[in-house]
Amino acid sequence: QVQLVDSGGGLVQGGDSLRLTCAASGGTFIRYHMGWFRQVPGKEREFVAAISWSGGSTYYSSSVKGRFTISRDNAKSAVYLQMNDLQPEDTAVYYCAATTRWLVTDLRYDYWGQGTQVTVSS
């Protein structure tokens, strides 16, 4: 059983940067591929980025590629999402998720964080 705690969200202006952190506990972190998703009220949760257990493979949605970077520190059991050049359309609740399968964009991850709100003003 893995517990995930998301943090780092906030209110920023367009063009600013934020770094989200997902801290994992209660499991063997290197067993898990990790993903970041986001959700706006009234809309489906959507994929943002994924990283393999070793960090050797990453994958991004087309809407964030080139602006966001996913990374992980297995020694600290943490995964990060560096978000640059934020835009109002990036406003959402961001969730990290863990899976033992390389699901990438599929929502069927095994464990989810509680979410952290990111709001970007124009």
N, C-alpha and C positions, 0 to 999 in steps of 0.2 A: 504494500500500500504506500503510495507516494502522496505527500501533501505539497501543494504548490501555492506560493504566495506572491502575487503580482504587486509591484509598486513602481513609482516613478512618474505617474501621470500628473497632469496639471493643466492649467490654462496658459496658453502661449499665443503669441501673435503669428500671423502668416510669415513664413520664412525662417522662423526660429527652429531650434532643435530640442529634443528630449531624448533621454535614455531610459527605457523601461528595464526593470529587473524582475526576474522570476527566480525565487529561491525555493529549492526543492529540499525535502527532508523525508525521512522514513523509508527510503528505498535505496537501491543501488543505482545511482544516477547514470552511470555509464551504460546501463542497459537500455536507456530510453533515448529515442529520437524525440526532438522537441519542436513545437510549432507555436507560432503566434497567430491569433485570429482577432477579428474585431466585429463589433455589432452596434448598429444604430437602432434605436427603438422603432419597432414596426417592420424591421427588415431582418433577413436571415443573417446568421453569423457567416462571415466570409474569411477566407484564408488570406494571410498576410505573408508569412515566411516560415520556412522550416529548416532545421539543421539536423544532420545525422549524429549518431551517438559520439563519433570521433571528432566531429566538426569538419570532416573532410568534404562533405557535400552540403550545399545550401540550395534553396529554391525560393523564388519570390513571385508574388503576384505581379502582373504587368503594371498595376497602378502604383506600386511602390519601388519597383526595381530601379536602382540608380540613386534612390534617396534614402532608403532604409538598409540597415545592415544587421543581420542576426549573427550572434556569436555565443560561445559558451565557455565556461571555465569549469572543467570537471573536478578540479581540486576543491572548488568552492561550491559545487553542486548548484550552479547558477547558469541561467541563460539570459541574454541581453538582447534588446532591440534598440539600436541607435537609429533615431529618426531625424533626418535633416530636411531642411526646406519644407517644413510642414505647411499644409494647406487646409483651408476650412473643410474640405471634403474628407480630410483624415480624422475629423472629429468622430469619436466612437468610444465605446468601452473596449479595452484591449485585454485579451485573455491569453495566457500561456497554457500549453497542453503537452502531455507526455504520452508516448506510445512505444511499445516494443516492436511494432511493425512500421515499415517505412511507408506511411500513409500519405505524407506530403499534404495535399490539399483536402483529403477526405476528412470529414468531421468526426469519424469514429475513433478519436483518441481515447485513451483509457482514463486519464486524469486531467482535471481542469483547475486552473486557479480561479480566484474569486472575481478577478477583473479589476482594471484600473482605468479611470476616466481620463481621456485626452480631449481637450477642447481647444480648437484653433480659431481665433478670431481673425476677421479680415481687416 
